[in-house]
Amino acid sequence: MTISLRDSLRRRKPEKRRGPLEPRGRAGLVAADDLRPTGRPTIVPDTNVYIMAAEGTLPIAAASFTERALLFHCSVCLGELATGVANADPSRPTWPALRDHYAALIDACRNPGSSCRTARRGWKPA
C-alpha cells in the first residue's frame, strides 16, 4: 500500500471544506445495542473505546460487545494512547494505575500470539 498526501488532498479538496463539522444526530449513529452479530464480531476500536473502558464508563452493551469480539488495533489509536500517557501528570496518585494499564494494553498488542492484532490492511481514507 502506498500513501500519497498529494493524491489524498487532490481527491478531498480541503480548501472547499472550511466550515465547522456538524455532528450527526443520535438517529444517524449506530449503538452497540443495535448490533446483533452472529458469531464472533471483528472490530477495530476507536481510541475512545479504550479510554472509556479504562475509566469504567463504556456502556454495558459496548463493553460486552468488545469483550466477545476479535479486536484489531489501529496503530494510530495506540499512538494516541501512548501520547496521553506521556502527557499525564506523574505526580497524581492515579499515575501508577494509568501507566500500568496502558503499558499492559500496548504490550499485549505487541506480543506475537496475543489475542490483540494490529490492523494492517483494508483501510480506506476517512
MOPAC internal coordinates of N, CA, C and O (Angstrom, degrees):
PM7 1SCF
backbone

  N    0.0000 0     0.00 0     0.00 0    0    0    0
  C    1.4379 1     0.00 0     0.00 0    1    0    0
  C    1.5246 1   108.27 1     0.00 0    2    1    0
  O    1.2310 1   120.40 1   -49.63 1    3    2    1
  N    1.2975 1   116.85 1   130.37 1    3    2    1
  C    1.4538 1   120.90 1   176.83 1    5    3    2
  C    1.5229 1   108.72 1  -109.72 1    6    5    3
  O    1.2310 1   121.67 1   -28.73 1    7    6    5
  N    1.2968 1   114.41 1   151.27 1    7    6    5
  C    1.4638 1   120.36 1  -179.52 1    9    7    6
  C    1.5191 1   108.09 1  -120.62 1   10    9    7
  O    1.2310 1   120.72 1   -51.01 1   11   10    9
  N    1.2929 1   116.23 1   128.99 1   11   10    9
  C    1.4578 1   120.91 1   177.26 1   13   11   10
  C    1.5287 1   108.00 1  -128.19 1   14   13   11
  O    1.2310 1   120.93 1   -69.66 1   15   14   13
  N    1.3026 1   115.82 1   110.34 1   15   14   13
  C    1.4594 1   120.31 1   178.43 1   17   15   14
  C    1.5220 1   110.22 1   -62.62 1   18   17   15
  O    1.2310 1   120.10 1   139.09 1   19   18   17
  N    1.3258 1   117.41 1   -40.91 1   19   18   17
  C    1.4670 1   120.53 1   179.88 1   21   19   18
  C    1.5307 1   111.15 1   -60.33 1   22   21   19
  O    1.2310 1   120.29 1   136.36 1   23   22   21
  N    1.3432 1   117.05 1   -43.64 1   23   22   21
  C    1.4647 1   120.16 1   179.08 1   25   23   22
  C    1.5276 1   111.03 1   -63.32 1   26   25   23
  O    1.2310 1   120.75 1   137.51 1   27   26   25
  N    1.3144 1   116.18 1   -42.49 1   27   26   25
  C    1.4681 1   119.74 1   179.79 1   29   27   26
  C    1.5231 1   111.23 1   -64.00 1   30   29   27
  O    1.2310 1   120.54 1   136.92 1   31   30   29
  N    1.3201 1   116.58 1   -43.08 1   31   30   29
  C    1.4680 1   120.08 1   179.35 1   33   31   30
  C    1.5265 1   111.15 1   -65.08 1   34   33   31
  O    1.2310 1   120.34 1   141.33 1   35   34   33
  N    1.3224 1   116.95 1   -38.67 1   35   34   33
  C    1.4630 1   120.44 1   178.60 1   37   35   34
  C    1.5323 1   110.32 1   -63.78 1   38   37   35
  O    1.2310 1   120.12 1   138.13 1   39   38   37
  N    1.3368 1   117.38 1   -41.87 1   39   38   37
  C    1.4702 1   120.58 1  -179.85 1   41   39   38
  C    1.5232 1   111.89 1   -70.93 1   42   41   39
  O    1.2310 1   119.66 1   140.42 1   43   42   41
  N    1.3070 1   118.25 1   -39.58 1   43   42   41
  C    1.4659 1   122.02 1  -174.13 1   45   43   42
  C    1.5159 1   113.57 1   -84.62 1   46   45   43
  O    1.2310 1   119.84 1   152.83 1   47   46   45
  N    1.3183 1   117.91 1   -27.17 1   47   46   45
  C    1.4653 1   123.41 1   179.93 1   49   47   46
  C    1.5437 1   112.15 1    49.68 1   50   49   47
  O    1.2310 1   120.60 1  -115.72 1   51   50   49
  N    1.3186 1   116.45 1    64.28 1   51   50   49
  C    1.4703 1   119.41 1  -176.55 1   53   51   50
  C    1.5195 1   113.70 1   -60.35 1   54   53   51
  O    1.2310 1   119.59 1   155.51 1   55   54   53
  N    1.3253 1   118.40 1   -24.49 1   55   54   53
  C    1.4693 1   119.95 1   179.84 1   57   55   54
  C    1.5224 1   111.37 1   -64.79 1   58   57   55
  O    1.2310 1   119.78 1   161.58 1   59   58   57
  N    1.3286 1   118.03 1   -18.42 1   59   58   57
  C    1.4662 1   121.46 1   178.22 1   61   59   58
  C    1.5326 1   111.94 1   -86.87 1   62   61   59
  O    1.2310 1   120.25 1   170.26 1   63   62   61
  N    1.2979 1   117.13 1    -9.74 1   63   62   61
  C    1.4658 1   120.92 1  -176.07 1   65   63   62
  C    1.5254 1   109.26 1  -117.59 1   66   65   63
  O    1.2310 1   120.98 1   -97.67 1   67   66   65
  N    1.2894 1   115.73 1    82.33 1   67   66   65
  C    1.4643 1   120.38 1  -176.31 1   69   67   66
  C    1.5157 1   113.87 1  -106.90 1   70   69   67
  O    1.2310 1   119.94 1   170.57 1   71   70   69
  N    1.3189 1   117.72 1    -9.43 1   71   70   69
  C    1.4641 1   120.40 1  -178.97 1   73   71   70
  C    1.5202 1   111.33 1   -84.49 1   74   73   71
  O    1.2310 1   120.58 1   -12.12 1   75   74   73
  N    1.3032 1   116.50 1   167.88 1   75   74   73
  C    1.4702 1   119.91 1   178.97 1   77   75   74
  C    1.5315 1   110.95 1   -68.44 1   78   77   75
  O    1.2310 1   120.98 1   -29.15 1   79   78   77
  N    1.3035 1   115.73 1   150.85 1   79   78   77
  C    1.4588 1   120.73 1   175.50 1   81   79   78
  C    1.5242 1   108.43 1   -75.91 1   82   81   79
  O    1.2310 1   120.90 1   -40.14 1   83   82   81
  N    1.2935 1   115.89 1   139.86 1   83   82   81
  C    1.4588 1   120.89 1   177.90 1   85   83   82
  C    1.5262 1   108.66 1  -101.47 1   86   85   83
  O    1.2310 1   119.93 1   -54.66 1   87   86   85
  N    1.3126 1   117.74 1   125.34 1   87   86   85
  C    1.4641 1   118.65 1   178.54 1   89   87   86
  C    1.5280 1   110.97 1   -68.06 1   90   89   87
  O    1.2310 1   121.40 1   -33.21 1   91   90   89
  N    1.3198 1   114.92 1   146.79 1   91   90   89
  C    1.4645 1   119.09 1   176.49 1   93   91   90
  C    1.5222 1   109.23 1   -72.07 1   94   93   91
  O    1.2310 1   121.11 1   -31.12 1   95   94   93
  N    1.3068 1   115.48 1   148.88 1   95   94   93
  C    1.4542 1   120.14 1   175.83 1   97   95   94
  C    1.5232 1   110.60 1   -73.46 1   98   97   95
  O    1.2310 1   120.28 1   -14.74 1   99   98   97
  N    1.3022 1   117.07 1   165.26 1   99   98   97
  C    1.4693 1   121.82 1  -179.54 1  101   99   98
  C    1.5233 1   112.55 1   -52.43 1  102  101   99
  O    1.2310 1   120.59 1   142.51 1  103  102  101
  N    1.3395 1   116.47 1   -37.49 1  103  102  101
  C    1.4647 1   120.31 1  -178.13 1  105  103  102
  C    1.5306 1   111.53 1   -64.88 1  106  105  103
  O    1.2310 1   119.84 1   155.61 1  107  106  105
  N    1.3217 1   117.91 1   -24.39 1  107  106  105
  C    1.4592 1   121.69 1  -179.30 1  109  107  106
  C    1.5190 1   114.35 1   -90.25 1  110  109  107
  O    1.2310 1   120.40 1  -178.82 1  111  110  109
  N    1.3146 1   116.83 1     1.18 1  111  110  109
  C    1.4658 1   121.54 1  -178.58 1  113  111  110
  C    1.5256 1   111.06 1  -106.04 1  114  113  111
  O    1.2310 1   121.07 1   -22.80 1  115  114  113
  N    1.3086 1   115.57 1   157.20 1  115  114  113
  C    1.4662 1   121.34 1   176.13 1  117  115  114
  C    1.5220 1   107.32 1  -107.95 1  118  117  115
  O    1.2310 1   120.35 1   -48.63 1  119  118  117
  N    1.3028 1   116.94 1   131.37 1  119  118  117
  C    1.4623 1   122.41 1   178.26 1  121  119  118
  C    1.5305 1   109.44 1  -107.66 1  122  121  119
  O    1.2310 1   120.63 1   -23.69 1  123  122  121
  N    1.3176 1   116.40 1   156.31 1  123  122  121
  C    1.4667 1   120.62 1   179.04 1  125  123  122
  C    1.5262 1   110.71 1   -57.45 1  126  125  123
  O    1.2310 1   120.10 1   147.33 1  127  126  125
  N    1.3247 1   117.41 1   -32.67 1  127  126  125
  C    1.4700 1   120.71 1   178.01 1  129  127  126
  C    1.5240 1   112.19 1   -62.81 1  130  129  127
  O    1.2310 1   120.43 1   153.86 1  131  130  129
  N    1.3493 1   116.78 1   -26.14 1  131  130  129
  C    1.4625 1   121.16 1  -178.51 1  133  131  130
  C    1.5245 1   112.71 1   -79.14 1  134  133  131
  O    1.2310 1   120.15 1   163.58 1  135  134  133
  N    1.3253 1   117.33 1   -16.42 1  135  134  133
  C    1.4660 1   121.52 1  -174.61 1  137  135  134
  C    1.5255 1   110.36 1   -92.55 1  138  137  135
  O    1.2310 1   120.74 1   -49.61 1  139  138  137
  N    1.2837 1   116.19 1   130.39 1  139  138  137
  C    1.4637 1   122.11 1   177.59 1  141  139  138
  C    1.5294 1   108.81 1  -130.84 1  142  141  139
  O    1.2310 1   120.63 1  -112.50 1  143  142  141
  N    1.3481 1   116.40 1    67.50 1  143  142  141
  C    1.4561 1   117.71 1  -176.40 1  145  143  142
  C    1.5260 1   111.61 1   -71.66 1  146  145  143
  O    1.2310 1   121.14 1   -31.85 1  147  146  145
  N    1.3119 1   115.43 1   148.15 1  147  146  145
  C    1.4550 1   119.98 1   171.18 1  149  147  146
  C    1.5202 1   106.13 1   -95.61 1  150  149  147
  O    1.2310 1   120.35 1   -42.62 1  151  150  149
  N    1.2860 1   116.93 1   137.38 1  151  150  149
  C    1.4563 1   120.01 1  -176.63 1  153  151  150
  C    1.5128 1   111.20 1    80.32 1  154  153  151
  O    1.2310 1   121.31 1    17.82 1  155  154  153
  N    1.3038 1   115.10 1  -162.18 1  155  154  153
  C    1.4619 1   120.98 1  -177.84 1  157  155  154
  C    1.5288 1   109.94 1   -91.85 1  158  157  155
  O    1.2310 1   120.12 1   -60.38 1  159  158  157
  N    1.3319 1   117.37 1   119.62 1  159  158  157
  C    1.4646 1   118.95 1   179.76 1  161  159  158
  C    1.5276 1   111.04 1   -70.46 1  162  161  159
  O    1.2310 1   120.61 1   -26.56 1  163  162  161
  N    1.3069 1   116.43 1   153.44 1  163  162  161
  C    1.4627 1   123.67 1   176.13 1  165  163  162
  C    1.5214 1   107.00 1  -118.84 1  166  165  163
  O    1.2310 1   120.62 1   -57.27 1  167  166  165
  N    1.3314 1   116.41 1   122.73 1  167  166  165
  C    1.4702 1   119.50 1  -176.49 1  169  167  166
  C    1.5274 1   111.40 1  -138.47 1  170  169  167
  O    1.2310 1   121.57 1   -19.63 1  171  170  169
  N    1.3263 1   114.61 1   160.37 1  171  170  169
  C    1.4614 1   123.60 1   170.71 1  173  171  170
  C    1.5247 1   105.42 1  -116.39 1  174  173  171
  O    1.2310 1   119.80 1   -78.33 1  175  174  173
  N    1.3384 1   117.99 1   101.67 1  175  174  173
  C    1.4677 1   119.43 1  -176.75 1  177  175  174
  C    1.5273 1   112.30 1   -67.79 1  178  177  175
  O    1.2310 1   121.37 1   -33.02 1  179  178  177
  N    1.3197 1   114.98 1   146.98 1  179  178  177
  C    1.4443 1   122.96 1   173.45 1  181  179  178
  C    1.5288 1   108.30 1   -79.19 1  182  181  179
  O    1.2310 1   120.33 1   -20.16 1  183  182  181
  N    1.3173 1   116.97 1   159.84 1  183  182  181
  C    1.4654 1   121.77 1   179.79 1  185  183  182
  C    1.5249 1   111.48 1   -53.92 1  186  185  183
  O    1.2310 1   120.11 1   142.34 1  187  186  185
  N    1.3347 1   117.40 1   -37.66 1  187  186  185
  C    1.4688 1   120.30 1  -179.25 1  189  187  186
  C    1.5164 1   112.65 1   -62.00 1  190  189  187
  O    1.2310 1   119.90 1   150.17 1  191  190  189
  N    1.3185 1   117.80 1   -29.83 1  191  190  189
  C    1.4638 1   120.37 1   178.68 1  193  191  190
  C    1.5255 1   109.54 1   -64.16 1  194  193  191
  O    1.2310 1   120.10 1   135.57 1  195  194  193
  N    1.3217 1   117.42 1   -44.43 1  195  194  193
  C    1.4673 1   120.77 1   178.84 1  197  195  194
  C    1.5295 1   111.02 1   -62.46 1  198  197  195
  O    1.2310 1   121.17 1   135.21 1  199  198  197
  N    1.3342 1   115.37 1   -44.79 1  199  198  197
  C    1.4672 1   119.95 1  -176.80 1  201  199  198
  C    1.5200 1   110.72 1   -66.53 1  202  201  199
  O    1.2310 1   120.51 1   133.51 1  203  202  201
  N    1.3345 1   116.63 1   -46.49 1  203  202  201
  C    1.4671 1   119.50 1  -179.36 1  205  203  202
  C    1.5278 1   111.17 1   -66.48 1  206  205  203
  O    1.2310 1   119.84 1   144.61 1  207  206  205
  N    1.3198 1   117.91 1   -35.39 1  207  206  205
  C    1.4723 1   120.17 1   176.85 1  209  207  206
  C    1.5246 1   110.02 1   -64.40 1  210  209  207
  O    1.2310 1   120.03 1   137.30 1  211  210  209
  N    1.3202 1   117.54 1   -42.70 1  211  210  209
  C    1.4645 1   120.90 1   179.25 1  213  211  210
  C    1.5235 1   111.63 1   -64.93 1  214  213  211
  O    1.2310 1   120.48 1   144.42 1  215  214  213
  N    1.3323 1   116.69 1   -35.58 1  215  214  213
  C    1.4697 1   121.20 1   179.67 1  217  215  214
  C    1.5126 1   112.98 1   -78.69 1  218  217  215
  O    1.2310 1   120.82 1   164.38 1  219  218  217
  N    1.3387 1   116.04 1   -15.62 1  219  218  217
  C    1.4615 1   119.50 1  -174.76 1  221  219  218
  C    1.5173 1   112.50 1    79.84 1  222  221  219
  O    1.2310 1   119.97 1  -160.35 1  223  222  221
  N    1.3418 1   117.67 1    19.65 1  223  222  221
  C    1.4672 1   121.05 1  -178.59 1  225  223  222
  C    1.5294 1   112.95 1  -107.93 1  226  225  223
  O    1.2310 1   120.03 1  -175.63 1  227  226  225
  N    1.3271 1   117.56 1     4.37 1  227  226  225
  C    1.4567 1   120.39 1   177.68 1  229  227  226
  C    1.5263 1   108.23 1   -69.61 1  230  229  227
  O    1.2310 1   119.37 1   -51.97 1  231  230  229
  N    1.3293 1   118.80 1   128.03 1  231  230  229
  C    1.4659 1   120.06 1   179.99 1  233  231  230
  C    1.5360 1   111.43 1   -54.63 1  234  233  231
  O    1.2310 1   120.85 1   -31.99 1  235  234  233
  N    1.3141 1   115.98 1   148.01 1  235  234  233
  C    1.4626 1   121.28 1  -175.61 1  237  235  234
  C    1.5296 1   112.03 1   -54.63 1  238  237  235
  O    1.2310 1   120.15 1   137.09 1  239  238  237
  N    1.3257 1   117.32 1   -42.91 1  239  238  237
  C    1.4667 1   120.16 1  -179.31 1  241  239  238
  C    1.5241 1   110.87 1   -63.21 1  242  241  239
  O    1.2310 1   119.99 1   139.17 1  243  242  241
  N    1.3210 1   117.62 1   -40.83 1  243  242  241
  C    1.4637 1   121.39 1   179.51 1  245  243  242
  C    1.5240 1   110.88 1   -69.23 1  246  245  243
  O    1.2310 1   120.31 1   139.99 1  247  246  245
  N    1.3309 1   117.02 1   -40.01 1  247  246  245
  C    1.4628 1   120.33 1   178.22 1  249  247  246
  C    1.5205 1   110.91 1   -63.64 1  250  249  247
  O    1.2310 1   120.50 1   136.56 1  251  250  249
  N    1.3190 1   116.65 1   -43.44 1  251  250  249
  C    1.4636 1   121.07 1   178.43 1  253  251  250
  C    1.5205 1   110.70 1   -63.15 1  254  253  251
  O    1.2310 1   120.57 1   137.20 1  255  254  253
  N    1.3192 1   116.51 1   -42.80 1  255  254  253
  C    1.4564 1   122.25 1   179.84 1  257  255  254
  C    1.5285 1   110.87 1   -60.99 1  258  257  255
  O    1.2310 1   120.03 1   132.48 1  259  258  257
  N    1.3285 1   117.55 1   -47.52 1  259  258  257
  C    1.4658 1   120.40 1  -178.40 1  261  259  258
  C    1.5252 1   111.93 1   -70.38 1  262  261  259
  O    1.2310 1   119.90 1   149.16 1  263  262  261
  N    1.3252 1   117.80 1   -30.84 1  263  262  261
  C    1.4686 1   120.12 1   178.62 1  265  263  262
  C    1.5243 1   112.15 1   -65.77 1  266  265  263
  O    1.2310 1   119.96 1   147.05 1  267  266  265
  N    1.3386 1   117.69 1   -32.95 1  267  266  265
  C    1.4682 1   119.41 1   179.68 1  269  267  266
  C    1.5164 1   113.11 1   -91.27 1  270  269  267
  O    1.2310 1   120.11 1   169.80 1  271  270  269
  N    1.3135 1   117.39 1   -10.20 1  271  270  269
  C    1.4723 1   121.39 1  -172.83 1  273  271  270
  C    1.5259 1   111.70 1   -82.76 1  274  273  271
  O    1.2310 1   122.05 1   -24.88 1  275  274  273
  N    1.3250 1   113.69 1   155.12 1  275  274  273
  C    1.4545 1   120.90 1   166.34 1  277  275  274
  C    1.5164 1   104.79 1   -84.60 1  278  277  275
  O    1.2310 1   120.56 1   -62.01 1  279  278  277
  N    1.3260 1   116.53 1   117.99 1  279  278  277
  C    1.4585 1   121.35 1  -173.26 1  281  279  278
  C    1.5163 1   111.18 1   -99.19 1  282  281  279
  O    1.2310 1   121.13 1   -48.94 1  283  282  281
  N    1.3188 1   115.44 1   131.06 1  283  282  281
  C    1.4528 1   122.16 1   170.06 1  285  283  282
  C    1.5178 1   105.56 1  -110.62 1  286  285  283
  O    1.2310 1   120.56 1   -48.04 1  287  286  285
  N    1.3072 1   116.53 1   131.96 1  287  286  285
  C    1.4535 1   120.36 1  -173.13 1  289  287  286
  C    1.5178 1   110.95 1  -106.09 1  290  289  287
  O    1.2310 1   121.25 1   -48.70 1  291  290  289
  N    1.3040 1   115.21 1   131.30 1  291  290  289
  C    1.4572 1   122.38 1  -179.80 1  293  291  290
  C    1.5269 1   108.76 1   -81.81 1  294  293  291
  O    1.2310 1   120.31 1   -51.22 1  295  294  293
  N    1.3132 1   117.01 1   128.78 1  295  294  293
  C    1.4629 1   120.22 1  -178.71 1  297  295  294
  C    1.5356 1   111.26 1   -62.58 1  298  297  295
  O    1.2310 1   119.87 1   151.70 1  299  298  297
  N    1.3233 1   117.85 1   -28.30 1  299  298  297
  C    1.4666 1   120.59 1   176.96 1  301  299  298
  C    1.5288 1   109.75 1   -66.00 1  302  301  299
  O    1.2310 1   120.18 1   136.01 1  303  302  301
  N    1.3412 1   117.25 1   -43.99 1  303  302  301
  C    1.4676 1   120.23 1   178.60 1  305  303  302
  C    1.5269 1   110.78 1   -62.72 1  306  305  303
  O    1.2310 1   120.57 1   137.20 1  307  306  305
  N    1.3271 1   116.52 1   -42.80 1  307  306  305
  C    1.4690 1   119.63 1   179.31 1  309  307  306
  C    1.5238 1   110.12 1   -63.96 1  310  309  307
  O    1.2310 1   120.23 1   142.45 1  311  310  309
  N    1.3299 1   117.17 1   -37.55 1  311  310  309
  C    1.4669 1   120.69 1   175.90 1  313  311  310
  C    1.5181 1   111.85 1   -64.63 1  314  313  311
  O    1.2310 1   120.46 1   140.66 1  315  314  313
  N    1.3312 1   116.73 1   -39.34 1  315  314  313
  C    1.4673 1   120.52 1   177.69 1  317  315  314
  C    1.5302 1   110.35 1   -64.13 1  318  317  315
  O    1.2310 1   120.47 1   139.60 1  319  318  317
  N    1.3205 1   116.71 1   -40.40 1  319  318  317
  C    1.4658 1   119.84 1   178.25 1  321  319  318
  C    1.5301 1   110.68 1   -65.40 1  322  321  319
  O    1.2310 1   120.34 1   137.14 1  323  322  321
  N    1.3378 1   116.95 1   -42.86 1  323  322  321
  C    1.4643 1   120.42 1   179.27 1  325  323  322
  C    1.5273 1   110.51 1   -62.95 1  326  325  323
  O    1.2310 1   120.22 1   141.63 1  327  326  325
  N    1.3324 1   117.18 1   -38.37 1  327  326  325
  C    1.4636 1   121.03 1   177.71 1  329  327  326
  C    1.5256 1   110.25 1   -64.53 1  330  329  327
  O    1.2310 1   120.72 1   138.99 1  331  330  329
  N    1.3376 1   116.24 1   -41.01 1  331  330  329
  C    1.4623 1   119.88 1   177.16 1  333  331  330
  C    1.5172 1   112.12 1   -60.99 1  334  333  331
  O    1.2310 1   120.39 1   138.79 1  335  334  333
  N    1.3251 1   116.85 1   -41.21 1  335  334  333
  C    1.4675 1   120.65 1   177.93 1  337  335  334
  C    1.5271 1   109.70 1   -66.09 1  338  337  335
  O    1.2310 1   120.65 1   136.94 1  339  338  337
  N    1.3268 1   116.35 1   -43.06 1  339  338  337
  C    1.4682 1   120.06 1  -179.45 1  341  339  338
  C    1.5263 1   111.71 1   -62.85 1  342  341  339
  O    1.2310 1   120.21 1   149.39 1  343  342  341
  N    1.3289 1   117.21 1   -30.61 1  343  342  341
  C    1.4649 1   120.82 1  -179.56 1  345  343  342
  C    1.5248 1   113.40 1   -91.32 1  346  345  343
  O    1.2310 1   120.29 1   176.32 1  347  346  345
  N    1.3239 1   117.04 1    -3.68 1  347  346  345
  C    1.4701 1   120.29 1   179.60 1  349  347  346
  C    1.5280 1   109.88 1   -70.46 1  350  349  347
  O    1.2310 1   121.31 1   -23.53 1  351  350  349
  N    1.3059 1   115.09 1   156.47 1  351  350  349
  C    1.4672 1   121.65 1  -177.90 1  353  351  350
  C    1.5314 1   109.46 1   -88.24 1  354  353  351
  O    1.2310 1   119.64 1   -70.40 1  355  354  353
  N    1.3459 1   118.30 1   109.60 1  355  354  353
  C    1.4675 1   120.15 1  -178.03 1  357  355  354
  C    1.5306 1   114.34 1   -70.35 1  358  357  355
  O    1.2310 1   120.20 1   173.16 1  359  358  357
  N    1.3282 1   117.22 1    -6.84 1  359  358  357
  C    1.4658 1   118.99 1   177.65 1  361  359  358
  C    1.5355 1   111.81 1   -84.64 1  362  361  359
  O    1.2310 1   120.43 1   169.64 1  363  362  361
  N    1.3246 1   116.78 1   -10.36 1  363  362  361
  C    1.4749 1   119.96 1  -179.33 1  365  363  362
  C    1.5228 1   110.19 1   -75.92 1  366  365  363
  O    1.2310 1   120.09 1   -31.21 1  367  366  365
  N    1.3157 1   117.43 1   148.79 1  367  366  365
  C    1.4668 1   119.70 1  -179.51 1  369  367  366
  C    1.5286 1   113.28 1   -65.71 1  370  369  367
  O    1.2310 1   120.00 1   158.58 1  371  370  369
  N    1.3240 1   117.61 1   -21.42 1  371  370  369
  C    1.4652 1   120.80 1  -179.70 1  373  371  370
  C    1.5282 1   113.07 1   -84.56 1  374  373  371
  O    1.2310 1   120.27 1   174.36 1  375  374  373
  N    1.3337 1   117.09 1    -5.64 1  375  374  373
  C    1.4640 1   121.02 1  -175.59 1  377  375  374
  C    1.5335 1   113.46 1   -56.52 1  378  377  375
  O    1.2310 1   118.52 1   129.61 1  379  378  377
  N    1.3329 1   120.43 1   -50.39 1  379  378  377
  C    1.4706 1   118.44 1  -176.94 1  381  379  378
  C    1.5307 1   113.32 1   -59.10 1  382  381  379
  O    1.2310 1   120.01 1   139.84 1  383  382  381
  N    1.3144 1   117.59 1   -40.16 1  383  382  381
  C    1.4721 1   120.37 1   179.91 1  385  383  382
  C    1.5249 1   110.44 1   -67.83 1  386  385  383
  O    1.2310 1   120.12 1   137.04 1  387  386  385
  N    1.3306 1   117.38 1   -42.96 1  387  386  385
  C    1.4634 1   121.54 1   179.00 1  389  387  386
  C    1.5252 1   109.96 1   -61.94 1  390  389  387
  O    1.2310 1   120.26 1   131.38 1  391  390  389
  N    1.3079 1   117.10 1   -48.62 1  391  390  389
  C    1.4662 1   122.34 1  -179.79 1  393  391  390
  C    1.5232 1   111.05 1   -59.20 1  394  393  391
  O    1.2310 1   120.60 1   131.84 1  395  394  393
  N    1.3168 1   116.47 1   -48.16 1  395  394  393
  C    1.4666 1   120.68 1  -176.81 1  397  395  394
  C    1.5208 1   112.01 1   -67.34 1  398  397  395
  O    1.2310 1   120.36 1   141.74 1  399  398  397
  N    1.3216 1   116.91 1   -38.26 1  399  398  397
  C    1.4694 1   120.41 1   179.92 1  401  399  398
  C    1.5270 1   110.68 1   -61.25 1  402  401  399
  O    1.2310 1   120.56 1   126.96 1  403  402  401
  N    1.3257 1   116.54 1   -53.04 1  403  402  401
  C    1.4605 1   119.86 1  -175.96 1  405  403  402
  C    1.5260 1   112.21 1   -73.06 1  406  405  403
  O    1.2310 1   119.84 1   148.25 1  407  406  405
  N    1.3342 1   117.91 1   -31.75 1  407  406  405
  C    1.4687 1   119.79 1   175.27 1  409  407  406
  C    1.5275 1   110.03 1   -63.16 1  410  409  407
  O    1.2310 1   120.08 1   137.37 1  411  410  409
  N    1.3186 1   117.45 1   -42.63 1  411  410  409
  C    1.4682 1   121.02 1   178.70 1  413  411  410
  C    1.5253 1   111.08 1   -65.55 1  414  413  411
  O    1.2310 1   120.21 1   138.69 1  415  414  413
  N    1.3238 1   117.21 1   -41.31 1  415  414  413
  C    1.4653 1   120.91 1   179.09 1  417  415  414
  C    1.5257 1   111.05 1   -61.38 1  418  417  415
  O    1.2310 1   120.69 1   131.05 1  419  418  417
  N    1.3256 1   116.29 1   -48.95 1  419  418  417
  C    1.4621 1   120.03 1  -177.87 1  421  419  418
  C    1.5277 1   110.63 1   -68.63 1  422  421  419
  O    1.2310 1   119.79 1   141.76 1  423  422  421
  N    1.3253 1   118.01 1   -38.24 1  423  422  421
  C    1.4724 1   120.46 1   176.00 1  425  423  422
  C    1.5226 1   111.06 1   -60.90 1  426  425  423
  O    1.2310 1   120.27 1   138.94 1  427  426  425
  N    1.3248 1   117.09 1   -41.06 1  427  426  425
  C    1.4653 1   120.62 1   179.75 1  429  427  426
  C    1.5198 1   111.19 1   -62.62 1  430  429  427
  O    1.2310 1   120.35 1   146.60 1  431  430  429
  N    1.3082 1   116.94 1   -33.40 1  431  430  429
  C    1.4655 1   120.79 1   179.83 1  433  431  430
  C    1.5185 1   112.17 1   -76.74 1  434  433  431
  O    1.2310 1   120.10 1   157.29 1  435  434  433
  N    1.3047 1   117.41 1   -22.71 1  435  434  433
  C    1.4630 1   121.60 1  -179.54 1  437  435  434
  C    1.5205 1   112.79 1   -86.00 1  438  437  435
  O    1.2310 1   120.00 1   153.77 1  439  438  437
  N    1.3277 1   117.61 1   -26.23 1  439  438  437
  C    1.4566 1   121.33 1  -172.97 1  441  439  438
  C    1.5221 1   111.85 1   -76.70 1  442  441  439
  O    1.2310 1   119.99 1   -52.70 1  443  442  441
  N    1.3397 1   117.62 1   127.30 1  443  442  441
  C    1.4658 1   119.68 1   176.58 1  445  443  442
  C    1.5271 1   109.87 1   -61.50 1  446  445  443
  O    1.2310 1   120.99 1   -38.01 1  447  446  445
  N    1.3045 1   115.72 1   141.99 1  447  446  445
  C    1.4588 1   120.07 1   178.13 1  449  447  446
  C    1.5134 1   114.52 1    83.02 1  450  449  447
  O    1.2310 1   119.96 1   179.14 1  451  450  449
  N    1.3407 1   117.69 1    -0.86 1  451  450  449
  C    1.4637 1   118.83 1   178.13 1  453  451  450
  C    1.5185 1   108.92 1   -76.51 1  454  453  451
  O    1.2310 1   120.75 1    -9.91 1  455  454  453
  N    1.3172 1   116.17 1   170.09 1  455  454  453
  C    1.4605 1   119.76 1   178.68 1  457  455  454
  C    1.5223 1   111.08 1   -77.18 1  458  457  455
  O    1.2310 1   119.98 1   172.25 1  459  458  457
  N    1.3095 1   117.64 1    -7.75 1  459  458  457
  C    1.4679 1   121.80 1   177.68 1  461  459  458
  C    1.5191 1   109.31 1   -86.71 1  462  461  459
  O    1.2310 1   120.86 1   -36.10 1  463  462  461
  N    1.2826 1   115.96 1   143.90 1  463  462  461
  C    1.4555 1   121.77 1   175.91 1  465  463  462
  C    1.5221 1   108.11 1  -133.99 1  466  465  463
  O    1.2310 1   120.68 1   -39.83 1  467  466  465
  N    1.3057 1   116.31 1   140.17 1  467  466  465
  C    1.4607 1   120.16 1   175.53 1  469  467  466
  C    1.5167 1   108.11 1   -94.46 1  470  469  467
  O    1.2310 1   120.69 1   -54.40 1  471  470  469
  N    1.3142 1   116.28 1   125.60 1  471  470  469
  C    1.4653 1   120.77 1  -179.16 1  473  471  470
  C    1.5173 1   109.49 1   -65.82 1  474  473  471
  O    1.2310 1   120.25 1   -48.18 1  475  474  473
  N    1.3219 1   117.13 1   131.82 1  475  474  473
  C    1.4588 1   120.30 1  -177.09 1  477  475  474
  C    1.5087 1   113.78 1  -123.59 1  478  477  475
  O    1.2310 1   119.46 1   159.54 1  479  478  477
  N    1.3152 1   118.64 1   -20.46 1  479  478  477
  C    1.4590 1   118.72 1  -176.60 1  481  479  478
  C    1.5110 1   109.40 1  -140.77 1  482  481  479
  O    1.2310 1   121.39 1    -8.46 1  483  482  481
  N    1.3055 1   114.95 1   171.54 1  483  482  481
  C    1.4487 1   119.76 1   177.70 1  485  483  482
  C    1.5124 1   114.74 1    83.91 1  486  485  483
  O    1.2310 1   120.07 1  -171.06 1  487  486  485
  N    1.3298 1   117.47 1     8.94 1  487  486  485
  C    1.4584 1   120.48 1  -179.18 1  489  487  486
  C    1.5099 1   109.99 1   -79.07 1  490  489  487
  O    1.2310 1   121.27 1   -35.69 1  491  490  489
  N    1.3107 1   115.17 1   144.31 1  491  490  489
  C    1.4592 1   121.61 1   173.53 1  493  491  490
  C    1.5151 1   107.47 1  -126.71 1  494  493  491
  O    1.2310 1   120.12 1   -28.64 1  495  494  493
  N    1.3263 1   117.37 1   151.36 1  495  494  493
  C    1.4630 1   119.07 1   179.03 1  497  495  494
  C    1.5268 1   110.44 1   -60.10 1  498  497  495
  O    1.2310 1   120.72 1   -37.37 1  499  498  497
  N    1.3118 1   116.22 1   142.63 1  499  498  497
  C    1.4655 1   121.10 1   179.63 1  501  499  498
  C    1.4998 1   110.56 1   -74.70 1  502  501  499
  O    1.2310 1   120.10 1   180.00 1  503  502  501

